[in-house]
Amino acid sequence: MKNTARLLCIATLLASGMVRADVVVIVNPKNPNATLTAEHVAQIYTGATTAFPNGSAAAPLDQPEGSAVREEFLAKVVGKSGQQVKAIWSRLIFSGKGTKPKVLESSAEVKKQVAADPNAIGFIEKSALDGSVKAVLEAK
């Protein structure tokens, strides 16, 4: 019985490690920003700013709460948990000082929207990256 529990624990740890994905922050290829800092992206995703460094409006796109790519993005780029970000946006929305990023269902949807909107910014799995969008930050 001990061995079964130990194997189950090891399998769970391995599976949780496999869920993690390399995440990239993307913008439209026409966006003049070649790179962005994690700090600036975090400011966009926590409502501290609504613009890119060059001053153009930023339209952030989000992914569903609890998704692996979102959790990885929040941890590595924003430096906050999903609950912390939810609390930040609740305060901003309640005070009338912000509009929460639009939530799309998948990386494919985020990529499609970013490719169509020069002001959009989103995050996807690095493996989904293609020429329709431009990576401006890799989550580390």
N, C-alpha and C positions, 0 to 999 in steps of 0.2 A: 504494500500500500504506500509506503514511504517513497519508493521509486516512482510510482505512478504520479504522485503529487509533485515530486521533483521534476519529472519529465513534462508535466503539464505547466509548471512554472517556467521552465526553460522555453517551451514552445510559445507561451504567452509573451515572454520577453523578446524572442526572435521575431514573432509576428508584429509586435509593436514597433520594433526597429525597422521592419520592412514597410510599414505604413508611411514612414517619414519620406518625404520627397524633396528634391532640390527645387527651390522656388525662385522665380524671377519676377521682378516688377517690370511691367511692359507699358509702353505708350505707342501711339500712332507713329508710323515712320516719318510723317510730316512734322512731328513735334520737334522743335529745335534743340531740346535738351538731349545731349548725348549720354549723360550719366546723371544720376541723382544720388544724394547721400541718404543713408538709412534715416538720419534725423529728419530730413525734409519730408520723406515719404511718411514717416510716423506722424509728423505734423499735419499732413493732408488727411491721414486716416483717423486722427483724433480731433479733427475740427479746429486745430490751432491756426491753420491757414487754408485758404481756398484757391491758392495759386501756385503755379510752378515758379522756380527761381527767376525765370525771365519775365514774370508778371502775368503771363496768360492764365486764364481760368483753368482750374483742374477739376475734372468730373470723376471722382473716385468710384470704382466698381468693386463690390465685395462678393464674397462667396458665402454659401450657407453656414450658419453657426454649427460648430462641431465638425465641419469637414476637415480632413487631414491637412489639406493645402492651406486652409485659413489658419488653423492652429499653428502650423509651422511658420507662416508669414507673420502672425502676431507675435510669436515668441522671438523669432530671429530679427525681424525688422522693426516692429513697433515696440517690442520689449514689454508687452503687457499680455495678460490672459484675455480670453474672450469675455469673461465676466467683467474685467476692468474696463475694457473698451465699451461694452454695453452700458456700464454705469456712466462713463464719460458722455456717450451720446444721449442717454436719458436726460442728463442735466442740461446739455446744450439744447435739445429739442424742447424741453420743458420751459427753459428761459427764452426760447425764441431766437437763439443765437446760432443755430446750425441746422443743416439738413443731412440726415444720415446717408452714407453711400448706398447707391442702388445695389441690391443683392440679385445676382444672377445665379442660375442653377449649376453651372459647371465651368471649368476652365475653357471649354470650347465656346461657350456663350460669352465669357469675358473677352476672349481673344477676338471673337467676331465683332463685338461692340467696340473694342479698342481700335480695331482695324477700320471701322466706319466713322469714328469720331476723333478728330485731331486733339480735342481737349481731354479725352478719356485717359485714365490711368487704372491699371488693374494688376493682378498677380495671378500667375499660373504655374503649373509644374514645368520645370525646365525642359522636360521631355516633350512638351506640347508646343514649344517655341518653333516658329517658322518665319518666313519672310514677310508675312502679312502684318507683323508688329515688330517693335524694336525693344530689346531688353535694355533697361537703364540701371538696373541694380540686381545683383544676385544675392539672395539671402545667405548669410554665413553664420 
